[in-house]
Amino acid sequence: MKKPRIDTSRKADIRAVCGGSGSGKSSYVKAELKRLKPSRVIIWDPVDEYGEAANVRVTCRRELVDILRRYPHGALKIRFVAEGQADFEFWAKCAFAWTNAAVVAEETADVTSPSKAPPNWGKLIRRGRARGLSPIFALTQRPAESDKTAIGNATLIRVGRMARNADRNMMAKELDIDSRLITALLPLDFIERDMNTNKVKSGNLTKRKTNDLVTNAG
């Protein structure tokens, strides 16, 4: 089988998306996938909620491997509906090997911890661009309980409403803003920081307009 040519021209695009239930994390990612229209998508979908973004649904490792092998190149949008760190690590290994795709990892706090990232997930984040894996979306409701690999390598950090003070304080430091700004967020409100330009903006998922924020450093 001819190996696919890896698209190394893709820019690094790693988005850490944090927020509690109902904050609009998944809606944002689905909207971005629709806007960007990648032909290849691979999703870790433990809650089974990405049917509109990926029409191929698999629930076991053998199915995942068989289908990815049949599509070493060409269009395929697939989601792995499973739970647990072992299956998550297997999915991450498959995504890294598959190449040239958009990647979505839902609820990373359930399959990682604040200590060092699981090996395959860490490798996917750190070296994914060289495998043509872009954009990569890492979503979590509880950033204080998730590994920090995605946030540490993120080109964009996006935060929605969060109930826990530990999460709000942590993300306020990452965004370099007053934590009270995160506390004041309503459902579907967000604050995001472009790590390449250091610009911080706020907005609402249902509106196109965003507002610039002055950071603590500014």
N, C-alpha and C positions, 0 to 999 in steps of 0.2 A: 504493500500500500504506500502510495506516494505521501510523504509527509507534507503538511500544510506549510505554506510560507508564512512566517510570523511577521505581523505588521508592527515593526519597531518604530514607525513614524508617529504612533499615537503618543500624545502628551500624557504625563502623569495626571490622573484625575481620580483622586481618592476622597470620598465624601463620608465623613462621620456624621450621622444623623441621629440625634438624641431627643427623647421626649417621652412623656407618659402616654398611657393609653388614651386615644382620642385626640392626640396633639397634631396628627396629620403626617406622621413620618412616612407611613406606607403610601398614603395618597400622593405625597410629594415625589417619591421614587417612581411610582406608576406614571405620574404625569411626565416626569423626566424621560422615562423609557419611551413613552409615546412621542415626546417631542424629538428625541435624538434618533429614534427609529433604528436601533442596532439590529442587524440581521441575525446575530448570534447572542443569546442571553442564557446564563446559567444561574439559577436561584436556589438558595437554601431557604426553604419555605415551610418551617415547622407548623405554622398555623393554617396552612393550606388556603392562602388568600390571594395568590397571584395568578389565578386562572386567566384573567384578562390580559396579562403581560406575557405569559408563557403557556402555549396550548398543549405542550407535552408534559404529562405528569407521571412521575415514577416514584415508587415507594420503597424499593429495595436496591441494594448495591449492584446486583447483577443486571437489573434493568438499566440502571444509570450507565454502567460501563458499556453494555451492549449498544445502546443508542449512540453514545458519544463516539464509539469506534466506527459506527456506520456513517457518522458525519464529521470526519476529520477536518473538512472545510465545507462551506456552503451554509445556508440558512438553517438554524434550529434554535428554538426558544424552549428551554426545558427547565423544570423545577423539580427539586428533590424534596418530597414531603416526608420528613423523618424527624427524629428527636435524639438528643444525647450527643455527648462530645465525640464518641467514637465515629458515629455516622457523619457528624459535622466535619471531622478531620478527613474522613474518606472523601467527602464531597469537595473539600478544599484541594485535596491532592488531585482529584479528577479535573477540577476547574483549571488548575495550574498546567496540567498536561494537555488540556484541550486547546487552549490558546485562542486569541483573536475574538474576544467576547466581552460583553458587559456582564458584570458580576454583582449579585445582590445577596447579602447575608443578613437575614432577619434575626432579631432577638439574640445578639451575641452574648449577653449576660448569662443566658441559660447554658451556654456551651464553652465559655471561657471564664477566666478569673482575673482579679487585679494583678496577679503575678505574671510571669512571662507568658506570652501567647502560645497556644498549642503550635507545634512545629510547622505543620502544613499551612495553617492559617497565617502564621507569621511570614512564612515564605511567600505566600500568595500576595500579601500586602506589600512586602518589601521589594519583591522582584517581579510582580505582576506586569508592570508596564513593559518590561523586556520580553514578555510573552504575549504582548498584544492585548492584555486584559485591562480594559479601560472603557467606561468608568467603572470603579468599584464602589459600591454603596455598603457601608457597615452601619446597621441600625441597632439601637438599644434603648430600652426604657430606663435602664439603670447604669449609667456610665461609670459610677463609682464602683460597681461590682463587675465591670467588664475589663478585659485586657486593654491596655493603652496603646497597642500597636497601631490601630487604625487612626486614633486621634493624633498620635505622635508623627504619623506619616501623611496626615490629611492635607489635601490642597484646599479643602473647604470644610468648615465645621458649622453645622446647622443645629440649632437648639430650639425645641418647643417647650410647652408647658410641662413642668415636672413637679411632682408632689413632695419629693424628699429633699430636705435641706442639704444633705451631703452631696446629692447630685447637682443641685443648683449652685452650691459653692464651688464645686469642682469645675463646672463648665463656665462659671463666671471668670475663673482664673484663666481658663483656656482662651476665652474670648476677650479677656482684659477689659471687663466691664463690671459695674456694680451688680451684685447678685440680686438686688431688689428689682432690677430690670427683668430678670428671668422670673422672679416671683410674680410680677405683674402680668405676665403673659396669659392670654385667654386661649381657649381651644382654637387651633389653626393659626395662631400668631407664631412668629418665629424671629429669631435673631441669628444671623450667620456671619461668619468671618471668612473672607478670601485670604488664605494663608500666603498667597503669592504677592498680593498687593497690600495686605494688612487692613483692607477696608472692611468695616463692620456695618451691616445694614439690618434693619428690622422691617417686618411686613406681615401680611396675612396671606395664607395659602389661596384664598378666594379672590385676592386682588393682585393686579399686576404691579402696582406702585410699591416701591420700597423707600425707606428713609435712611439716610446716613446717620450713624451714631458716633459720638466722640468717645474714644476709649480712655481708660485710666491713664494710658501712656500719652494720649494726645492732650 
